[in-house]
Amino acid sequence: MNLRPAVLENRFVRLEPLADHHREPLRLACDADPELWPALYYRSYGGAHFDAGWDDLVAGQSAGTRMPFAVMVDGTLVGMSSYIDIQRGNRALEIGTTYYRPSARGGPVNPAAKRLLLDHAFTCGANRVAFKVDDRNGRSQAAMTKLGATREGLLRHDMITWTGHVRSSVVFSILAEDWPDVRARLDERLAKFVQASGE
């Protein structure tokens, strides 16, 4: 698996490998929904927690265990997503640390970003892309099902979040052989956004 950082772009979003100039725009985006961090995230990137979170993103990027992207819409940073738990020898990785400011939710941003990230991963030779979702997060689990990912099971009490909550994670995956069907579903969803815009 020759996974490499690259600018990924379609008509809806531009994903840029995280760089220093993204730091303050990402801080602003993460501060747009302070109530979300304690409810659904294993670590916080909001408020006073942002600097430590940023340092962790950059450290993982430098070590090659994480590949974070700034999610841009019309030149404005609206969120982030990452390749994490990159296992080059196993040709496997996870997509996670995904956050969008409220104004970017519910439209084409998330499916468009997932389309780019999945396509890049499989083009680079991935056999498996996983997602781990907090078992309390019904909305994200529904989104995984809508995406076409396979629910594999529950990791019971697999992590302790920044609030001290003992979290269980629902594991979903997409395999290389699943990708053509998942890609077609994503393309169909994104085409509806194009039609709705009248283009």
Secondary structure, DSSP 8 states (H G I E B T S, - for coil): -------EE-SS-EEEE--GGGHHHHHHHHTT-TTHHHHH-SS--SGGGHHHHHHHHHHHHHHTSEEEEEEEETTEEEEEEEEEEEETTTTEEEEEEEEE-GGGSSSSHHHHHHHHHHHHHHHTT-SEEEEEEETT-HHHHHHHHHHT-EEEEEEEEEEE-TTS-EEEEEEEEEETTTHHHHHHHHHHHHHHHHHHHT-
